Amino acid sequence: MSPKIFLTGATGYIGGSVLHALVTAHPSYTITVLLRKTPPSFPSVYPNVKIVQGDYDSAEILAEQARKADIVVHNGDSDHEPSLTALLAGLTSKPTPSYLLHLSGTGILSDWASPAHLGTLNPKVYSDADPTDIATLASLPDDALHRGTEKLLFRAAAAHGEKVRIAIMCPPDIYGRGTGLGNTQSVFVRMFIADVRGAGNRPFYYGEGANARSWVHVEDLMKLYVRVVEAAVDNETSFSGPGEFPGYYFAGTQEHRHIDVARGIGRVLEREGVVADAEPVEVGLEVIDGMARHPRFPQLGRYLYASNSRTRAVRAGKAFGYKGEAPGLMESLEGDVLAALGR
């Protein structure tokens, strides 16, 4: 029997790419998506995908669709607690076990809130297969990114682990062109280019610029998504985590220092006449704090441009042989920059 999948975020950068990857790899899957607005081409591109109208505040719809599904792939707002609560309510009300794959991000492990390593290299590298690191995830402070929803997931895994098997897709910064019908661009390059104007129209860094972050090409991330969903379909024990914990998949395939990424973006911007000089300039923390303004995260600039978030996708490598196969970040920056510039 074809597995029944309920997927949210189907027009987002990640969610749209996940939908396309699943439909391409497994056209026999029965997939239902939640859409607030339906792109005009959606019915013709995905004629066998069922559409349910609603948004993340449509609690009854979310719970109902979760009850009907074997697998829920939640790619929506990673901080929206009511939608996750509704999905968990629907899944836990079923008599048979089901699966939940929730989208988070390795920003949960960023050191943005501590001045000790801003702009410098933090030696700590987290592994999704290390019990000590997973225990750290379970006890992060409430001001950590995505903490509200992740606490819901840890509680659900502890209370309903036999009924709802939970995995958390936790990618780092993502690059490359998405394959969905909505947004096809990642966040970092677009925001960095926009904030270049606040740094005297120059690429920029803070401190030494040696802060490092993990990265993954969207194509590699989609291969992992498909494999994790297949693990749920096949009822593999590799899907969820050990004991009362959800299973984390960090997904990174490489690591780069901020100053190197800034310099790479700068070279393309200089060639395109956007900046006069590709070489990054140092800016103060007060400048960084004025960048990437977000109402729910006032210090997003520190997170994006000054922090470390170093992870290793050990679990996916052991379970699925996961590794990076797409072009690396530095080889792909030109395409991402040109896309962000609309060229």
C-alpha positions in Angstrom: 0.0 0.0 0.0 1.2 3.5 -0.9 2.3 5.5 2.2 0.3 8.5 3.0 2.4 11.6 3.5 1.2 15.0 4.7 3.7 17.8 3.9 3.8 21.5 5.0 5.8 24.4 3.6 5.4 23.1 0.0 6.2 26.5 -1.6 9.2 27.3 0.6 12.8 26.9 -0.3 13.3 23.7 1.6 9.7 22.4 1.6 9.2 23.0 -2.1 12.4 21.2 -2.8 11.4 18.3 -0.5 8.1 17.9 -2.3 9.8 17.9 -5.7 12.3 15.4 -4.5 9.7 13.0 -3.1 7.4 13.2 -6.1 10.4 12.6 -8.4 11.9 9.7 -6.4 8.6 8.1 -5.5 5.7 9.0 -7.7 3.6 6.3 -6.1 3.6 8.0 -2.7 0.2 9.5 -1.7 1.1 13.1 -0.8 -1.1 15.8 0.6 0.2 19.4 1.0 -1.0 22.3 3.0 -1.2 25.5 0.9 -2.3 29.0 1.9 -2.1 30.1 -1.8 -1.8 27.6 -4.7 0.8 28.6 -7.4 -1.0 28.6 -10.7 1.2 25.9 -12.2 1.0 23.6 -9.1 -1.9 21.4 -10.3 -0.2 20.7 -13.7 3.2 20.2 -12.3 2.0 17.9 -9.4 -1.3 16.5 -10.7 -1.3 13.6 -8.2 -0.6 15.7 -5.1 -3.7 16.6 -3.1 -4.0 20.2 -1.9 -5.6 21.2 1.4 -6.2 24.9 1.9 -5.0 26.4 5.2 -2.1 27.9 7.0 -0.1 27.2 10.2 -2.9 28.6 12.4 -5.4 26.1 10.9 -5.2 23.8 13.9 -8.1 21.5 13.1 -7.0 21.0 9.5 -3.4 20.2 10.6 -4.6 17.7 13.3 -7.0 16.0 10.9 -4.4 15.6 8.1 -1.9 14.3 10.7 -4.4 11.7 11.8 -4.9 10.6 8.2 -1.1 10.4 7.4 1.4 7.7 8.0 4.2 10.3 7.8 4.2 14.0 8.5 7.0 16.1 6.9 6.8 19.5 8.6 8.8 22.0 6.7 7.0 25.1 7.8 7.8 27.8 10.3 10.3 26.1 12.7 9.2 28.3 15.6 5.4 28.1 15.2 4.4 26.1 18.2 0.6 26.0 17.6 1.1 24.2 14.2 3.4 21.6 15.7 1.1 21.1 18.7 -1.8 20.4 16.3 0.3 18.0 14.3 1.4 16.1 17.4 -2.2 16.0 18.7 -3.4 14.4 15.4 -0.5 11.9 15.4 -0.9 10.9 19.0 -4.6 10.3 18.6 -4.1 7.5 16.1 -4.2 3.8 17.1 -1.3 2.9 14.9 2.3 4.3 15.1 3.3 7.1 12.7 6.3 9.3 11.9 7.1 13.0 12.1 10.0 14.6 10.3 10.4 18.2 11.6 12.6 20.9 10.1 14.9 22.7 12.4 18.5 23.9 11.8 22.0 23.9 13.3 21.4 27.5 14.4 20.2 25.9 17.6 23.9 25.3 18.3 25.2 28.7 17.3 27.3 30.6 19.8 25.7 34.0 18.8 24.6 34.7 22.4 28.1 34.5 23.9 30.8 37.1 23.1 33.6 34.6 23.7 33.9 33.4 20.1 32.2 36.0 18.0 34.4 36.6 15.0 36.8 33.9 16.1 36.9 30.1 15.7 35.1 28.1 18.3 36.8 24.7 18.6 33.6 22.9 19.5 32.2 20.7 16.7 28.8 18.9 17.4 28.0 15.4 16.2 24.5 14.1 15.8 25.7 10.7 16.9 27.3 11.7 20.1 25.1 11.1 23.1 26.7 13.9 25.1 25.9 16.4 22.2 22.3 15.1 21.9 21.9 15.6 25.7 23.2 19.2 25.2 20.4 19.7 22.6 17.9 18.5 25.2 19.0 21.1 27.7 19.6 24.2 25.7 18.5 27.5 27.2 15.2 29.0 26.3 16.8 31.8 24.2 18.3 29.2 21.8 16.9 29.3 18.3 13.9 27.1 17.8 13.9 26.1 21.4 10.1 26.3 21.9 9.3 23.8 19.2 12.1 21.5 20.1 11.0 21.3 23.7 7.6 20.2 22.3 9.4 17.5 20.3 11.5 16.2 23.2 8.4 16.0 25.4 6.4 14.2 22.7 9.3 11.7 22.1 9.5 11.0 25.9 5.7 10.6 26.3 4.7 9.0 23.0 7.8 7.5 21.6 6.1 4.2 20.8 3.3 5.9 19.0 5.0 8.8 17.2 8.6 8.3 16.0 10.2 11.7 15.7 13.2 12.8 13.6 14.5 16.4 13.3 16.2 17.5 10.1 18.7 20.0 11.2 20.6 21.4 8.2 23.2 24.1 8.4 23.4 27.0 6.0 22.1 25.9 2.6 23.1 27.0 -0.8 22.1 26.2 -4.4 18.9 26.7 -6.4 15.8 25.1 -5.0 13.5 23.0 -7.1 10.0 24.0 -5.8 7.4 26.3 -7.3 7.8 29.1 -4.7 11.0 30.5 -3.3 14.1 28.9 -4.9 16.8 30.9 -3.1 18.4 30.4 0.3 18.6 33.1 2.9 22.3 33.8 3.6 23.6 35.2 0.3 20.5 37.4 -0.2 20.8 38.9 3.3 24.5 39.4 3.1 24.2 41.3 -0.2 21.5 43.5 1.3 23.7 44.2 4.3 26.7 45.1 2.2 25.1 48.5 1.9 25.3 49.0 5.6 29.1 48.3 5.6 30.0 51.1 3.2 29.1 49.0 0.2 31.8 46.5 0.9 31.8 42.8 1.9 32.3 42.6 5.7 33.3 40.6 8.7 33.5 41.0 12.4 36.6 40.4 14.6 39.0 38.1 12.8 36.2 36.8 10.5 37.4 33.3 11.5 34.0 32.1 12.8 33.1 29.0 10.9 29.8 27.4 9.9 28.7 24.2 8.3 27.1 24.2 4.8 25.1 21.9 2.5 24.0 22.1 -1.1 20.2 21.8 -1.4 20.6 18.9 -3.8 22.6 16.9 -1.1 20.0 17.9 1.5 17.2 16.6 -0.6 18.9 13.2 -1.1 19.0 12.9 2.7 15.4 14.0 3.0 14.3 11.3 0.6 16.4 8.7 2.4 15.0 9.6 5.8 11.4 9.5 4.5 12.2 6.1 3.0 13.4 4.9 6.4 10.0 5.9 7.8 8.2 4.1 5.0 10.2 1.0 5.6 9.8 1.3 9.4 13.6 1.3 9.8 14.9 1.8 13.4 17.4 4.4 11.9 14.6 6.9 11.5 14.3 8.2 15.1 16.6 8.7 18.0 17.8 6.6 20.9 15.5 6.1 23.9 13.4 9.1 24.7 15.2 11.5 22.3 14.2 12.4 18.7 16.7 11.5 16.0 18.7 14.5 14.7 20.2 14.7 11.2 22.7 17.6 11.0 23.2 17.2 7.1 26.3 19.5 6.7 28.9 18.4 4.1 31.5 21.1 4.5 32.7 24.0 6.6 33.8 27.5 5.7 35.0 30.6 7.6 32.9 33.7 7.3 35.7 35.8 5.9 36.3 33.3 3.0 32.6 33.3 2.2 32.5 37.1 2.3 35.5 37.3 0.0 33.9 34.9 -2.4 30.7 36.8 -2.6 32.7 40.1 -2.9 34.5 38.9 -6.0 31.2 38.3 -7.8 29.7 41.6 -6.6 32.8 43.5 -7.8 32.7 41.8 -11.2 29.0 42.7 -11.5 29.7 46.4 -10.5 27.8 46.2 -7.2 30.9 47.0 -5.1 34.1 48.7 -6.0 36.3 46.4 -4.0 35.9 42.7 -3.3 38.1 42.6 -0.2 36.0 42.5 3.0 36.3 45.2 5.6 36.1 44.7 9.4 33.0 46.2 11.0 32.1 46.7 14.6 29.5 44.7 16.6 27.2 47.8 16.6 27.1 47.6 12.8 26.5 43.8 12.8 23.6 44.4 15.3 22.0 46.8 12.9 21.9 44.2 10.1 19.4 41.5 9.2 16.8 43.0 11.4 14.1 40.5 12.4 11.2 41.2 14.8 11.5 37.8 16.5 15.3 37.7 16.6 16.8 41.2 17.1 20.4 39.8 17.0 20.0 37.9 13.8 23.1 39.8 12.4 25.3 38.2 15.1 24.0 34.8 14.2 24.5 35.1 10.5 27.8 37.0 10.3 29.7 36.6 13.6 28.9 33.3 15.1 30.1 29.7 14.8 27.8 26.7 14.1 30.1 23.7 13.5 28.5 20.3 13.0 29.2 16.9 11.5 26.5 14.7 9.9 27.8 11.5 11.4 24.4 9.8 11.9 23.4 10.1 8.3 26.7 8.9 7.1 26.5 5.8 9.2 22.9 5.0 8.5 22.6 5.9 4.8 26.2 6.5 3.5 25.4 10.2 3.2 28.1 12.5 1.9 28.4 15.6 -0.2 28.2 15.0 -3.9 27.0 18.4 -5.3 29.4 21.2 -6.1 30.9 22.9 -3.0 29.8 26.3 -1.7 32.8 28.3 -3.1 32.2 26.8 -6.6 28.4 27.6 -6.3 28.6 31.2 -4.9 28.5 32.8 -8.4 25.2 31.3 -9.2 23.7 32.1 -5.9 24.9 35.7 -6.0 23.6 36.2 -9.6 20.3 34.7 -8.6 20.1 37.1 -5.6 20.8 40.0 -7.9 18.2 38.9 -10.4 20.7 38.3 -13.1 
